[in-house]
Amino acid sequence: MEKINTETFCAAPWFMLRSNKDVTFNPCCEFKQELTTFTDNTKSIGKNISIEEWADSKYMNYVRKNLSEGTKIPECSACWKKEAAGLPSLRQTSNNIVTDNKGIELPNTWLSSFFKNKNRKNRYMLLAADIKISNKCNFACVMCNPSDSTKLFSTWSRNKKNIFVEEYCKNNKNYFENILQRQTRKESYEILKQILNYPIRLLKLLGGEPLLEKQMLEILRDLPAQKKTKISLSFCTNGSIDILSTIKKYKLNFKSLTFVVSLEGVGEIQDWARKGSDWKQIEKNITLAKKEGILIDIQNTLQASTILRICNLYDWCIEQNIPLIFNMLEQPTYLSINILSDNLRNDLFNSLKKQQEKIKNRKVNLLKESYPDNLHNYLQKHFSLTNKEETKKFYRFIEWYEKNSKLKLKNIVPELYK
C-alpha cells in the first residue's frame, strides 16, 4: 500500500477479529457480509477454518484493498451512516485502538512503516478480538433470539408454530438443530486459545452471558502473568453476576478490565425488556464494582419498546458517573424505532431536548455520540416512514413476549398504547 486513504481505511480487517455465534469470523461486530457486491463464489467462508485461512482469503483481501484505496464498501454501511451524521464510528474507534488514539493521523503512525515493509510474510496481525463463547444465558430479552439465549431457545423450540418463530425460521428449516450444532463451547474455547497465541492487546468476551462460562474464565485465570499484563480485557455482561466476586475468584488481573453492562433502562422497564432481570441486584453489582475502581460502561439497545424511557437511563448514568453507549436495533424490523408514530417521535425528541438542557452546564461522563442532542440527530437520520403493518406486528409480538409475565408494557410505557 503506497498511501493510506484516511477517509475509508479501517484497521479492523488488518488487525482485528470477531468470532461470531456460528463460529465464523468477521472483522468487527458491525460488518455485514450479506450486503457485499463481491462476486467471487469463495466469499462465503464457513466453519472449521483457521484464523490465518480466513485472514488470507480472497474476500478479506478484497475488503482490505477497497477500504485502503478509498472505496466505501456496503458491508461497512453502519460506519458510513454514523460518520455522515457526524458521529464517531467503529471504523474510527478501531483506527484509534491500534494507533493509541492517533486515528486521524494515520500516515504519521506506525502503520505507515508497517505497510511499506514489503518483506513482511504475513500481512495480517491480530491485535484485538471479540469472541462469542455460546448462547448460555439466564435472561430472555425482548430483542434477542435463541442464538443469543438458552432461555429463548427453550421458549421458541416449544412454540415452533408461533407466527413469529415461523417467520424467523422460514429461511432456515433446521434453525434449532443448527443452533445446537454450532453452539459448541469446545470450538469457541479452541478459537479463544488460538487468539491468545497472537500478540493480542484487546480482548472482548460476549455471550449469552460470558460470566456464566466457567471454563472460559479458567482459561483466562491460567494465562501467564506476563501475558495478562499486555491485554486489556472486556466483558459484555447483563450485570446479573457478582462482578467483584468473579474478578477475585478467577484472578482477572489484566492490564485493564472493563465490564460493559447491557441495560434497557432502569427499574421496571429493564426487568420487563430483559426477562429474568432483577434491577435492584444489577444496580448493586454495578455500584459496588464501580466503588472499587472497576471500569463500567452501560450499553443500551435503541428499540421501540424502551426508547421512550431513555431519559431515565440518562439520569441514572449521570448520577453514577458511568458512560452510556448506544447501538441500534434493526432486526426484527417490527421491534425497531421505526414503528413509532410521528407523535411519539416528537415526544421522544422533546424529552431529549429537555435532557440536553439539564446537562448543558454540567460535567458528565458521556461519550460525544451519547449526548442527547447528538442522539437526537442520529435518530432523525435513522427514522423512516412508519409502516402500519409493522406496528401491528409489534403489538402482537409484545403480547406473546409478555405471556405468563406479571410486568406489562402498557403499564410501564402507557403512551405506546394511546
Secondary structure, DSSP 4 states (H G I P E B T S, - for coil): --S--TTT--SHHHHEEEE-TTS-EESSTT--GGG-----TT----SS--HHHHHTSHHHHHHHHHHHHT---GGGHHHHHHHHTT---HHHHHHHHHTTS-GGGGGGSHHHHHHH-TT-S------EEEEE-----S-EETT--TTT-HHHHHHHHT-TTSHHHHHHHTT-TTHHHHHHHH--HHHHHHHHHHHHTS---EEEEESS-GGG-HHHHHHHHTS-HHHHTT-EEEEEE-S-S-HHHHHHHTT---SEEEEEEE-S-STHHHHHHEET--HHHHHHHHHHHHHTT-EEEEEEEE-TTTGGGHHHHHHHHHHHT--EEEEE--SSGGGSGGGS-HHHHHHHHHHHHHHHHHHTTS-----GGGSHHHHHHHHHHH-----HHHHHHHHHHHHHHTTT-S--HHHHSGGGG-
